[in-house]
C-alpha cells in the first residue's frame, strides 16, 4: 500500500489540473478585474442575440458609465423652436384695426387704469352676458393689489395690456424710470396669468420715442384708440353712450376706464350701448399679432 501512495497523489493532481482547465474554458474563472479579454461580460447578451431595449428598467451598462446622455435633452428629436421676433419700433401707435376682409363691422372695446374691484367685476359681468371680449390696459400697482381680478380677466378670454405701473406722464420721465414703469407691469402680469402683455398703451396718450423702443423691446405693440368716451370726466352715462354710438364704425377702438375714479357711469353706459352696438350689426373683437 505504501507503494500506491505516490500514484494516488499524482491522480489527485491530474484531476485537479483537468478541473481547472475545464473551469477556465467555461469562463468560471476571471482573467482579472476587467473580465476576460475579448469575452462576454457577465449579464451581457450572448453574441448574435438582441440586447435589452434602450432604457429598460433594472439594466445598467457595465464598466465606466456613459455620461454623455446627461447632455441630451428629452426633446432632442423635436425641432428647435425659433425665438419670437420682436415687433419693429413704431413712430406712432396703432389707432384702429387694420382694414381687411375680416374687419367688417368689427370694433374693439378697451378699459384703462384697472383692475378695480368696485367696477371691473360689473364690467366683466356685462361683457360675459353678451359674449363679448375686450382689452384691459392695467396699471401695475392696481394689478398687484387685485391679482384674483387679474386672473378672472384672463380666464374669461380678455386681453391684458400694459398701462405702466403708476400712470405717469411718460415724457416727464427719464428712460430708466420709464423702463421700470413698463417693465415691472409686464413682470407682474406674467407672474399672475403666465403670459406677459403683448400690447402697451401710454397714459394720457402721451407717447415718445423711448416708449416705442421700450415697448418693442418687451415684445409689445403700441395701441391707442379711435373714440374717446372721456368717461374719466364723469359726463353722465347718456353722454358716454352717445359718444360711443356716434363714433361706431368698422375698425374703431373705443376707450373707456374701469378705475382711476368713480366709474359707475362707465358701468351703466356699457350696459346701455353694448346691446345697441350688437343690434346694429357690430361685432366686438380683439386685435391679433
Residue pairs with C-beta under 8 A, 6 or more apart in sequence:
20 29
23 29
27 36
27 39
27 40
30 36
31 37
31 39
35 41
35 42
40 46
40 47
41 62
41 63
42 62
43 62
44 51
44 62
45 51
45 52
52 59
84 219
86 216
86 217
86 219
87 216
87 219
87 220
87 221
87 289
88 216
89 212
89 213
89 216
90 212
90 216
90 221
90 222
91 209
91 212
92 207
92 222
93 201
93 202
93 205
93 207
93 222
93 223
93 224
94 221
94 222
94 223
94 224
94 287
95 224
95 225
95 226
95 253
96 226
96 251
96 252
96 253
97 103
97 106
97 107
97 108
97 250
97 251
97 252
97 253
97 285
97 287
98 251
99 250
99 251
103 250
103 251
104 250
104 283
105 250
105 280
105 281
105 282
105 283
106 250
106 251
106 282
106 283
106 284
106 285
107 248
107 249
107 250
107 251
107 252
107 253
107 254
107 277
107 282
107 283
107 284
107 285
108 134
108 135
108 252
108 253
108 254
108 284
108 285
108 286
108 287
109 127
109 132
109 134
109 135
109 254
109 256
109 270
109 274
109 284
110 134
110 135
110 136
110 137
110 161
110 201
110 223
110 225
110 253
110 254
110 255
110 256
111 120
111 123
111 134
111 135
111 136
111 137
111 256
111 257
111 258
111 266
112 136
112 137
112 163
112 201
112 203
112 255
112 256
112 257
112 258
112 259
112 260
113 137
113 138
113 139
113 142
113 163
113 167
113 257
113 258
113 259
113 260
114 120
114 136
114 138
114 139
114 142
114 146
114 149
114 257
114 258
114 259
115 136
115 138
115 142
115 143
115 146
115 149
115 150
115 153
115 258
115 259
116 142
116 146
116 258
116 259
116 260
116 263
117 146
117 149
118 263
119 258
119 259
119 263
119 264
119 266
119 267
120 136
120 146
120 149
120 153
120 258
120 259
121 149
121 152
122 267
123 258
123 266
123 267
123 270
124 152
124 153
124 156
124 158
126 267
126 270
126 271
126 274
127 133
127 134
127 156
127 158
127 270
127 274
128 156
130 274
130 275
130 278
130 284
132 274
132 278
132 284
133 156
133 157
133 158
133 159
133 284
133 285
133 286
134 158
134 159
134 284
134 286
135 158
135 159
135 160
135 161
135 199
135 223
135 286
135 287
136 153
136 158
136 159
136 160
136 161
136 258
137 160
137 161
137 162
137 163
137 199
137 201
137 223
138 150
138 160
138 161
138 162
138 163
138 185
138 189
139 163
139 164
139 165
139 166
139 167
139 185
139 259
140 164
140 165
140 166
140 181
140 184
140 185
140 188
140 189
141 165
141 166
142 259
143 150
143 185
143 188
143 189
143 192
144 188
147 192
150 160
150 189
150 192
150 193
151 192
151 193
153 160
154 160
154 192
154 193
154 195
159 198
159 199
159 286
159 287
160 189
160 193
160 197
161 197
161 198
161 199
161 200
161 201
161 220
161 223
162 182
162 185
162 186
162 189
162 197
162 199
162 200
162 201
162 215
162 218
162 220
163 185
163 200
163 201
163 203
164 170
164 181
164 182
164 185
164 202
164 203
165 180
165 181
165 182
165 184
165 185
166 181
167 203
167 260
168 177
168 181
168 203
169 203
169 204
169 206
170 178
170 202
170 203
170 206
170 207
170 208
170 210
170 211
171 206
171 208
173 181
175 210
175 214
178 210
178 211
178 214
179 214
182 200
182 211
182 214
182 215
182 218
183 214
183 218
185 197
186 196
186 197
186 218
186 220
187 196
189 195
189 196
189 197
190 196
196 218
196 219
197 220
198 219
198 220
198 221
198 289
199 220
199 221
199 222
199 223
199 287
200 211
200 215
200 218
200 220
200 221
200 222
200 223
201 222
201 223
201 224
202 211
202 222
202 224
205 224
205 225
207 222
211 222
212 222
215 221
215 222
221 289
223 253
223 287
224 253
225 253
225 254
225 255
226 247
226 249
226 251
226 252
226 253
226 254
227 243
227 244
227 247
227 248
227 252
227 253
227 254
227 255
228 243
228 255
229 240
229 243
229 244
229 254
229 255
229 256
229 266
229 269
230 240
230 243
231 240
231 256
231 257
231 263
231 265
231 266
231 269
232 257
232 260
232 261
234 261
234 262
234 265
235 265
236 265
237 265
237 266
237 268
237 269
237 272
238 269
240 256
240 265
240 266
240 269
240 273
241 269
241 272
241 273
241 276
244 254
244 269
244 273
244 277
245 273
245 276
245 277
247 254
248 277
248 280
248 282
256 266
256 269
256 270
257 263
257 266
258 266
274 284
277 284
278 284
